[in-house]
């Protein structure tokens, strides 16, 4: 039995928790330590609730970093570095002030007893990866897993990269950014989903549940929906800032889902929102490059990359119950086959062996 520790800044879309849950369900022992609380009602194992700068200035600073990335991507380094002296001083002081608490937690929770340390987002408790380096010297195996903005906006922590035994990603576009990344579907437990309601209602419901409007292309999506509404009678649900259980219930009552189309800095493909509706048997629209669409085995998504494509694909689905059922059935089968716990765990163990972790 492997002892696998996951460390994550937050429980991104519930994905780190799903890995932790998968390990435990597949016969290994795992814990998940998150640094900061996820505000979207995803389950936690152990959340430390470390302070996170949340002032107006801090929010502005994070927004500006995203804007800078969008403005000039070509000049950016793959690796993280402080943007200026103020940011460098902040990270240095932050590491200094929290080290006593962090090492107290390490002792209290006996974290030194784990064999494999997964850094979800490739980030240690400390920006200089001090604890990861300590564990590496003790013979622990280090795994870094990247989910999205950690590579696209923040960049790789060089000190972590130098000691990682295995680098994982669940984002297709990341594969072009870093040559040694191994792709893995993130695990998903379908048992959390409510039963889908069967309805014989001629008024179709289309749902979109963005966590970040800019990343998901929500403005574009809403503009296309307004055009559709002028031609067909539909019900559109824009689900934001709601408890997760309520979102899932409303999704289960829908006929078509739009995950993301034309968003900025969100990459292409699909997220947890799209996976949920696929697993419910609901046809799901998202954006994908042709290369990604061709690469994704047995691709079950309805692909739309522009406003015109979204309008066309929506119209086809609205007009054809048979097409909706066909994509819905394909989606359910695909989620179980590629995102199911046993499938993902098997692939991860293969990668552990490939990199001499086990």
N, C-alpha and C positions, 0 to 999 in steps of 0.2 A: 504494500500500500504506500503510495506516494503522499508526501506532505507538501501541499502547494499553497503558498501564500500569495494573495493578490493585494496589491497596493494601488490605489487610484485617487487622484485629486477629488473627483466626485464620481458617483455612479452613473456615468454617461448613458442616458436612455435605458438604464437597467442592464446594459451589456456586461460590465464587470460582475455584477451579481449573477447573471446567467452562467458565466464561466464557473464561478464559485459553486453554484448550485449543481451544475453539470458534473464537476469533479466528485462532489459528495454522492450524487445519484449513481455515478458509474464506478464506485468502489474505492475512491481515494479519499483523503482528508484534506479539506481546504477551509481557509478563512479569508474574508475580504475586509480590509481596512480602508475606509474612505476618509479623506482629510476634511472635506467640507460637505455639508448637507445638500443633497439634491432637492430642489424645491418642487419637483413634479411627481411626488408620491410614489416613486419607485421604491421597492423594498431595500433595506440595508441589512448588513450583517453587523459590523462594528463601525460606527461613524464617530470620529473624534471631535467633530464640530470645531476644528481649528478656526481662528478668526480669518476672515477673508475681507480684504479692503472693499468696501461697498459704498464709499462716499461718492458724491457727484463727480469729484475730481478723478477718482479711481475708475468709475464707469466711463468717463470721457477719455481717459488714457487708453483703456482697452479698445474703445471704439476707434480711436485714432490709429492704433496699431493695425486693426483690420483694414481701415481705409488706406493705410500706407501700403499694405500687402496688395490690395486690389489695384492701386495706382501704378505700381512699378514692380511687377513680379519678376521680370527678367534680371534685375540687379540683386535679387535676394539670395542670401546664402542658405544652403540646406540646413545649416547648424544654427542653433540659437546663440544670440549674443545680446547683451543689454543694449538698448537703443541709445543710451547716453549715460553720463556719470550718475545722474539721479537714480535711474533704474538700477544701476550696478550697486550703488550704496544701499538701496532698499533691499535687494535680494541678500546682500551680505549681512545686513543688520537683522533681517527676518530669520535667516538661518541661525544666527547667534542667539537670538532671544528664545527660539523654540527648542533648542537642542536638549535642554534639561528635561522638558516635557516629553519629547520624542523618545529619549533613551529610557525614561521612566516607563513609558508605554511598552517599549521593546521588552523590558524586564518583566513587567506585570503580565503581559500576554504571552510571554515565552516565545517570542518571534524568532529567536535564534535557533529554535528546534526544527524549523521548516527546511526542506531539502531544495525546493525550487521556488524562486521569488519571481512572480509576474509583476512587472511594472506596467500597469495599464495607463497608457499615454507616455510611457518612457520617462516618467518623472519620479524621482526619489523624494523622501521627506525634505531633503536639502537640495538646493539648486546645484550644488557642486557634487552631488551624488555620493556624499560622504558615507552614508550608511550602506549603500550598495557596494561601494569599494571594500568596506569592512567585511561584508558578507561574502564577497567574491574571494577575499583572502582566506576565509574560513572554509572554502570549498563549495559554497552554495552555487547553484546554477541560476543564471540571470536570464530572464526573458523579458523583452520589451514588446509591447503590443500597441500599435497606433490606430486611432479610430477616425481621425478627420482633421480638425483644426490644429491638433498638436503638430502635424507636419505642415499643413498649409499655411498656418499663421505663426505659431510659436517657433517651430523648427526643432531639430533633434538636439538633445543635450549631449555634447561631445563626450563628456566624461562617462556617461551611461553607455553610449554607443561603443566605446572602447572596451567595455567589459561584458557586453551582452553576448550570451551564447546562442541566442535565437532571437530574430527580429520578425515579428508578425504584423500583418495588417488585415483588416476586413474591408479595405477601400481599394477598388481597382486602380484608381488614378495614382495611388501611392507607389504602385509597382514601377512606374516610370521615374519616380523621384529618387529611389534608393535601390540599388541593384541586389542587395542581399535580403530583401524582404520576402517572406513566405506568406502567401495568401491563405486565409482560413475563414470559412463562413462562421459567423458568431452563432453560438447556440441559442435556441429558442424553445421555451416550454409552452406548448399549445394549451396545456391544461388551465392556464390563467384566463383564457378567453371565454366570454359568455356564449351560450348557444345562439346561433344566428336565427333571427326571427324570419319565418317564411311569410311573405305577404303577397297578396294578389291586388296590389294597389297600382293603378295606372300612373300615379304620380311618382316618378322615380326620384330617389334621393341620392345626391352626389355629396361626398364628404371630403374635407381637406383639414388636416390637423397639424399646422406648422408649430414647431418649437421656436423657429426664428424665421420671420416673414421674408427677410432679405435672402437668406440661404435657400429657402424653398420656392422662391419666385411667386409669392402669394399675390402680389399686385397684378402680375400677368395673368395668373389663374382667375382672379376675380373679374378681370376685364373680359376674358373669354366666356366666363359663366354669364355675365350680363348680356353678351351677344346671344348666347344660347337661349336665355330666358325670353328674349324678344321673339323667338321663333318656336319654342317648345315650352310646355308647362312642366317645370321641374322644381324640386326642392333642393336648395343648397345649404349645407351646414358647414360653417367655418368655426372649428372647435379650437378655442384658445383659452389659456388660463383657467382650465377646469380640472377638477379632480380626475385622476386617471381612470378610475372605475366608471365614472360617468361617460368619459370619452369612449371607452370600450363598448359600453352599452349602446350608445348612439351609433357607433360604427356598425355594430351588429344589425342595426335596423336600416342600413344603407344599401344601395345597389351598385354604386360605382365609387371608387376612391381615387383621388389625385394626390400622389405623394409629393413630387416636386417637379417643376418645369422651369427652366431658364433662370434658376437662382444664381446669385453671385457667391463665390467662395465656398459653396456647399458641395462642390464636386458634382459628379454625375452618378446616377444609380439609384439606390434605394436606402431607406433607413428603417428604423423600428416601426414607424407609422405605417409604411407600406407593407412590411412583413406581417403586421397584425391583420390587415384586411385580406391579404393573400391567404393567410391561414384560415380566415373565416369563409373563404370561397367567394370573395368579392373581387371582381376585375379591378386591377390597380394600374394607374397610369404614372409613369415616371420618365425622366430624361436620361438618355444614355447615348454615348458616342457609338458609331457603328462598330468600332473595334470592341468596345465593351459588350455591346449587345450580342455580337458574334461569339465572343469569348465565353460569356456566361452560359454554362451548360443548361440545356433545356429551358432557356429563358422564358419565364411565364408572364412577363410584364407586357403591358400595352405601352409602346415607346412613343413619346412625343417630346421634341426638343424646342419647338417654337410655338408661338401663339396659333399660327395657322394649322400646325400639326395637331395641337391640342384640340382645337375646334373640330377638325375632321374626325379624330379618333373618338371624341366624346359623342359626336353626332352618330357615328356608326354604332357605338354601344347603346345609345339611347334608342335607336331604331330597331335593334336586333336583340331580342331576349335570348335567342340561341347563342349569339356571340358572347353575351354576358355569362351565360352558363358554361360555355366552353372555356373561357379564360378563368372563370372562378374555379372550376374543377382542376384545371392544370395547376393553378396556384396552390391549392391545398396539397396536392400530391408533391409538388416541388419543395414546399417548406418542410414537410416531414422528411423528405429524402436528403436534403442538403443542410438544413438547419437543425435537425433533430439532435438531441443530446448524444445518442450513440454514434451517429455519423461524425459529428464534430470531434468528439472525444477520440474516436479511432484515428482521425486525421492528425490530431494534436500529438498523440502517442507516436505516430509515424515520424513526425518532425522531431520529437524528443530523441528518438533513436538515431535519426539522421545527423543530429548535432551532438551526439554522445552525451545527452543529458541523462538518459537512462540506459 
